């Protein structure tokens, strides 16, 4: 029987609460520095509304980790993580499936790989229990994720003196390939980049209008009366986006640019793209279709999409509450608490948004927690890197208007967004990666 959090072994150097991407990455970075770490994950003893397994680093939303191109900040972030020996990137490459210029993974293989590496590390002890209050052990990393349990969330609010902020995150449905009408759809990527990695459902103007009218009038799942609706822009439910205007989808997730229907040789009026969830491409995710429609309405409305008339849904879209702290009032750029330098926050609870952004914050917290154990001062990652810029953003922005942030070139210092040509972005990426490589050499310990 494993010891509980209150009965940790004497040689435990760092306690981590939460076994998601941030917690797993933090544990790996600490363990590879030959420091013992206790990683505490409440699943399966206590599940969340979004998780379905007890695996570490389970992906509950999309299976895409974003663009792999250096013209995109997400691609630069991936390379920065590789440079620092990221476990999450190692496992993502091991579970990779075709997705054009994006890095997408077979989600179950990915989480099983992360779990396997963590389980086999002699320096990591995994405990399965709910942590109801912030542990007294220091250093301690809170990486409990956007679905932090209510008791721990209360403890965090009491410690920080700040009420937790929150927004709502929506998950897209998944359908089976064999249930689709392949005569109505075609494989391909925008502008032919990446091969035939997406299944495209082309719409005429009439089909789009019928679908739009059904979507904006469909029933949504009710929220609790005490829950105020705050939706993070990048995870906007498709029906919420649609209500911004009739063409909002045609110019958003259903934009047809770079695609031609091989049956007509013309660009469709709108296109719904489906991204494979696994190597065999038997499961497909409706790209951009995060939703909180009721399940009955999802079947009715989404089956109006060409080719999806008899679609079999293996997962419906759901919506759940994401919790994050008011980081600019609480955190330093090292991800330490301002009033308790042995306490770190990492992952989406710290105010970063996205899978790899969470892993990056876990890497920073892990490196700095390890340095505390070794009696060394923590590092502030350079603001000229995507990782450092994210940490700077969550710790220095206006606290009265703080919102979660994805990786993007706009958070880098002195970036003239009016001059972001492709050449500019490649130069920015090159400088960021050179800075990362130089910094990584300096922090080896």
C-alpha positions in Angstrom: 0.0 0.0 0.0 1.4 3.4 -1.0 1.9 6.1 1.6 -0.4 9.1 1.5 0.6 12.7 1.0 0.9 13.2 4.7 3.2 10.2 5.0 5.9 11.0 2.4 9.3 9.3 2.5 12.1 11.3 4.0 14.0 11.3 0.6 11.2 13.0 -1.3 12.5 16.3 -2.6 9.5 17.7 -4.4 5.7 17.1 -4.2 3.6 17.7 -7.3 -0.2 17.8 -7.2 -1.7 16.8 -10.5 -0.7 14.2 -13.1 -1.6 16.1 -16.3 0.8 17.3 -18.9 2.3 20.0 -16.6 2.6 17.7 -13.6 4.1 14.9 -15.7 6.6 17.2 -17.4 7.6 18.7 -14.0 8.1 15.3 -12.5 10.3 14.2 -15.4 12.5 17.3 -15.2 13.0 16.9 -11.5 13.7 13.1 -11.7 16.3 13.5 -14.5 18.2 15.7 -12.1 18.3 12.7 -9.7 15.9 14.2 -7.2 13.0 12.2 -5.7 9.5 13.4 -6.5 6.1 12.4 -5.3 3.5 12.9 -8.1 -0.1 12.9 -6.7 -3.0 12.3 -9.1 -6.6 11.9 -7.8 -7.8 9.8 -10.7 -9.2 7.1 -10.6 -10.1 7.6 -6.9 -11.9 10.8 -7.9 -12.8 11.4 -11.6 -13.6 14.7 -13.3 -16.4 15.6 -15.7 -14.0 15.4 -18.7 -11.6 12.6 -18.0 -12.3 9.0 -18.8 -9.2 7.1 -17.8 -6.6 7.0 -15.0 -3.7 7.6 -17.4 -1.3 10.4 -16.7 -1.4 13.3 -19.2 -4.8 12.3 -20.6 -5.9 14.6 -23.5 -9.5 15.6 -22.9 -10.1 18.0 -25.7 -8.5 17.9 -29.2 -5.8 15.4 -30.1 -3.9 18.1 -32.0 -0.9 19.8 -30.4 -0.9 22.6 -32.9 1.3 23.6 -35.9 4.8 22.2 -36.3 5.9 25.1 -38.5 8.4 27.7 -37.3 6.2 30.3 -38.9 3.9 29.6 -36.0 4.7 30.2 -32.4 3.4 26.7 -31.6 6.0 25.2 -33.8 8.8 27.2 -32.1 7.5 26.2 -28.7 7.7 22.5 -29.7 11.3 22.9 -30.7 12.1 24.7 -27.4 10.6 21.8 -25.5 12.7 19.4 -27.5 15.8 21.3 -26.7 15.0 21.0 -23.0 14.5 17.2 -23.2 10.7 17.4 -22.7 9.0 14.1 -21.9 5.7 15.4 -23.4 7.3 16.1 -26.7 9.1 12.7 -26.7 5.8 10.9 -26.2 4.0 13.1 -28.7 6.4 12.1 -31.4 6.0 8.5 -30.4 2.2 8.7 -30.7 2.1 10.9 -33.8 -0.5 10.5 -36.5 -0.7 12.3 -39.9 -2.4 15.8 -39.6 -0.8 18.0 -42.3 1.4 20.6 -40.8 0.0 20.0 -37.3 1.3 17.6 -34.7 -1.6 15.3 -33.8 -1.4 12.2 -31.6 -3.3 9.1 -31.0 -4.6 10.2 -27.6 -4.6 6.9 -25.8 -1.2 5.8 -27.0 0.2 9.2 -26.0 -1.1 9.1 -22.4 0.0 5.5 -22.0 3.5 6.4 -23.2 3.7 9.3 -20.6 2.4 7.0 -17.9 5.0 4.3 -18.8 7.9 6.7 -18.6 6.8 8.1 -15.3 6.1 4.6 -13.9 9.5 3.3 -14.8 11.5 6.3 -13.4 13.2 5.2 -10.1 13.0 8.8 -8.8 9.2 9.2 -9.2 6.6 7.9 -6.8 3.0 8.1 -8.1 0.3 8.4 -5.4 -3.4 8.1 -6.2 -5.6 10.2 -4.0 -7.3 13.6 -3.8 -5.3 16.4 -2.3 -7.9 18.4 -0.4 -5.5 21.2 0.7 -2.1 22.5 -0.4 0.6 20.2 1.0 2.9 21.7 3.7 5.9 20.1 2.0 8.3 22.4 0.1 9.1 22.6 -2.7 5.6 21.9 -3.9 4.1 22.3 -7.4 0.4 22.7 -7.9 -0.4 21.4 -11.4 -4.0 20.3 -10.7 -5.3 21.5 -14.0 -8.4 23.3 -15.1 -10.6 20.7 -13.3 -9.1 21.2 -9.9 -11.3 19.6 -7.2 -13.5 21.9 -5.2 -11.7 21.3 -1.9 -8.3 22.0 -3.3 -9.6 25.1 -5.2 -10.9 26.5 -1.9 -7.5 25.9 -0.3 -5.8 27.7 -3.1 -8.1 30.6 -2.8 -7.5 30.8 1.0 -3.8 30.7 0.5 -3.5 33.2 -2.2 -6.2 35.6 -0.9 -7.7 35.7 -4.5 -10.8 34.1 -5.7 -10.1 31.7 -8.6 -11.1 32.9 -12.0 -12.6 30.6 -14.5 -13.8 30.1 -18.0 -15.6 27.3 -19.9 -13.9 24.9 -22.2 -15.8 23.0 -24.8 -14.9 19.6 -26.4 -15.7 18.6 -30.0 -17.5 15.4 -30.9 -15.8 12.3 -32.5 -17.5 10.2 -35.2 -16.6 6.9 -36.9 -15.3 6.9 -40.4 -17.4 3.9 -41.5 -20.6 5.7 -40.6 -19.9 8.5 -43.1 -21.1 8.9 -46.7 -17.8 9.0 -48.5 -19.5 10.0 -51.8 -20.2 13.4 -50.2 -16.7 14.1 -48.8 -13.1 14.2 -49.8 -9.6 13.9 -48.2 -7.2 16.7 -48.5 -5.4 19.6 -46.7 -5.6 23.3 -47.4 -3.4 24.3 -50.4 -2.3 20.6 -50.6 0.0 21.0 -47.7 0.5 17.9 -45.6 -1.2 15.5 -48.0 -4.7 14.0 -47.5 -4.8 14.4 -43.7 -8.2 15.9 -43.3 -11.7 14.7 -44.4 -13.5 17.6 -45.9 -17.3 18.0 -45.9 -18.1 20.7 -48.6 -21.2 22.8 -48.3 -23.2 24.8 -50.8 -24.6 28.2 -49.8 -28.0 26.6 -49.3 -26.6 23.7 -47.2 -24.7 26.2 -45.1 -27.7 28.4 -44.5 -29.9 25.4 -43.4 -27.1 24.2 -41.1 -26.6 27.7 -39.6 -30.3 28.2 -38.9 -30.5 24.9 -37.1 -27.3 25.5 -35.1 -28.2 28.9 -33.7 -31.7 27.7 -32.6 -30.6 24.4 -31.1 -30.9 23.6 -27.4 -27.8 23.8 -25.2 -27.0 22.0 -22.0 -28.0 24.2 -19.0 -25.5 25.7 -16.6 -25.8 25.8 -12.9 -27.5 29.0 -11.7 -24.4 30.1 -9.8 -22.1 29.7 -12.8 -21.3 32.8 -14.8 -20.6 32.1 -18.5 -17.0 33.0 -19.3 -15.7 31.4 -22.4 -12.0 31.5 -23.5 -11.9 32.8 -27.0 -9.8 29.9 -28.5 -12.3 27.4 -27.1 -15.5 29.2 -28.2 -18.4 26.8 -28.6 -19.4 26.6 -32.3 -23.0 27.7 -31.6 -21.7 30.7 -29.6 -19.4 31.7 -32.4 -22.3 31.3 -34.9 -24.5 33.8 -33.0 -22.0 36.5 -33.8 -23.2 36.6 -37.4 -24.4 34.5 -40.2 -21.0 34.4 -41.9 -19.0 33.9 -38.7 -18.5 30.2 -39.4 -17.8 30.6 -43.1 -15.0 33.0 -42.2 -14.0 31.0 -39.2 -13.7 27.2 -38.7 -15.7 26.5 -41.9 -13.6 28.8 -44.1 -13.1 27.0 -47.5 -9.8 28.7 -48.5 -7.2 26.5 -50.0 -9.6 23.7 -50.8 -11.4 22.6 -54.0 -14.1 20.0 -54.2 -12.7 17.3 -56.6 -16.2 16.6 -57.8 -16.8 20.1 -59.1 -13.3 21.5 -59.3 -14.5 24.6 -57.4 -14.0 26.0 -54.0 -17.1 25.2 -51.8 -19.0 27.9 -50.0 -18.0 26.4 -46.6 -16.2 23.3 -45.5 -16.4 21.3 -42.3 -13.0 19.5 -41.6 -12.6 16.2 -39.7 -9.2 15.3 -38.3 -8.2 11.6 -37.6 -8.1 10.6 -34.0 -6.0 7.5 -34.5 -3.5 6.0 -37.0 -6.1 3.9 -38.8 -8.3 7.0 -39.2 -11.3 5.1 -38.1 -12.2 7.9 -35.7 -12.6 11.5 -36.7 -12.8 14.8 -34.7 -15.0 17.6 -35.9 -12.4 20.4 -36.1 -13.6 23.6 -34.5 -16.9 22.1 -33.3 -16.5 22.5 -29.6 -20.0 22.6 -28.3 -22.4 22.5 -25.4 -25.4 21.5 -27.4 -27.4 18.7 -25.8 -26.6 15.3 -27.2 -29.9 14.9 -29.0 -29.3 18.3 -30.7 -25.8 17.3 -31.6 -27.1 14.3 -33.4 -29.8 16.3 -35.2 -27.8 19.4 -36.2 -24.4 17.9 -36.9 -25.9 15.2 -39.1 -27.0 18.0 -41.4 -23.4 18.4 -42.4 -22.8 16.7 -45.9 -21.6 13.2 -45.4 -22.7 13.0 -41.8 -26.3 12.1 -42.3 -25.9 8.7 -40.5 -22.8 9.6 -38.4 -22.1 7.4 -35.4 -21.0 9.5 -32.5 -18.5 7.8 -30.2 -18.0 10.9 -28.1 -20.3 13.9 -27.9 -19.2 17.4 -27.3 -19.2 18.5 -23.7 -18.5 21.7 -21.8 -16.7 21.9 -18.5 -15.5 24.5 -16.1 -11.8 25.4 -16.2 -10.2 27.0 -13.2 -7.2 29.3 -13.1 -5.6 31.7 -10.6 -5.2 35.4 -11.0 -1.5 34.8 -11.7 -0.2 38.4 -12.0 -1.1 39.0 -8.4 0.3 35.6 -7.3 3.2 34.4 -9.4 6.8 35.4 -10.2 8.2 34.7 -13.7 9.9 31.7 -12.2 6.3 30.4 -11.4 7.0 30.7 -7.7 4.4 32.3 -5.4 5.3 35.8 -4.5 4.8 35.2 -0.8 6.0 31.6 -0.7 9.0 30.8 -2.9 8.7 27.1 -2.2 5.3 26.9 -3.8 4.9 26.8 -7.6 1.9 26.7 -9.9 2.1 25.1 -13.4 -0.3 24.1 -16.2 -3.6 25.7 -17.1 -4.3 26.7 -13.5 -1.4 29.1 -13.8 -3.0 30.9 -16.7 -1.4 29.3 -19.7 -3.7 27.8 -22.3 -3.0 24.8 -24.4 -1.5 21.4 -24.1 2.1 22.3 -24.8 1.9 25.6 -23.1 0.9 23.6 -20.0 3.9 21.2 -20.5 6.2 24.2 -20.9 5.1 25.7 -17.6 5.5 22.3 -15.9 9.1 22.2 -17.3 9.9 25.7 -15.8 8.4 24.8 -12.4 10.1 21.5 -12.4 13.5 22.9 -13.2 13.2 25.6 -10.6 11.8 23.4 -7.9 14.8 21.1 -8.5 17.2 24.0 -8.2 15.7 24.9 -4.8 16.3 21.3 -3.6 19.9 21.6 -4.8 20.4 24.9 -3.0 20.6 26.9 -6.2 18.7 30.1 -7.2 15.7 29.6 -9.6 16.0 30.6 -13.3 14.0 33.2 -15.1 13.6 31.8 -18.6 14.5 34.5 -21.2 11.5 36.6 -22.5 12.9 36.2 -26.0 11.8 32.6 -26.0 8.2 31.4 -26.2 8.5 29.5 -22.9 10.0 32.6 -21.1 7.4 34.9 -22.7 4.6 32.7 -21.5 5.9 32.8 -17.9 6.4 36.6 -18.2 2.9 37.0 -19.5 1.1 35.1 -16.6 3.2 37.0 -14.0 3.2 40.6 -15.3 0.0 41.3 -17.1 -2.8 43.5 -15.7 -4.4 41.5 -12.9 -7.8 43.2 -13.4 -8.1 41.9 -16.9 -6.1 38.7 -16.9 -7.1 36.0 -19.3 -5.3 32.7 -20.2 -2.8 32.9 -23.1 -1.6 30.5 -25.8 1.8 30.6 -27.4 2.0 33.4 -30.0 4.6 35.8 -31.4 2.7 38.7 -29.9 3.9 38.0 -26.4 7.6 38.2 -27.4 9.3 41.5 -26.5 9.4 44.4 -29.0 7.6 42.5 -31.7 6.1 44.8 -34.4 2.9 42.9 -35.2 2.4 45.1 -38.3 5.5 43.7 -39.9 4.9 40.0 -39.4 5.8 38.8 -42.9 6.8 35.1 -43.3 10.5 36.1 -43.4 10.1 38.2 -40.2 8.5 35.2 -38.4 11.3 32.8 -39.5 13.9 35.3 -38.2 12.0 35.7 -34.9 11.9 31.9 -34.6 15.6 31.5 -35.3 16.5 34.1 -32.7 14.2 32.5 -30.1 15.6 29.1 -30.7 19.2 30.3 -30.6 18.4 32.0 -27.3 16.8 28.8 -26.1 19.8 26.6 -27.0 22.2 29.1 -25.3 20.1 29.2 -22.2 19.7 25.4 -22.0 23.5 25.0 -21.9 23.7 27.5 -19.1 21.2 25.7 -16.8 22.4 22.2 -17.0 23.0 20.9 -13.5 
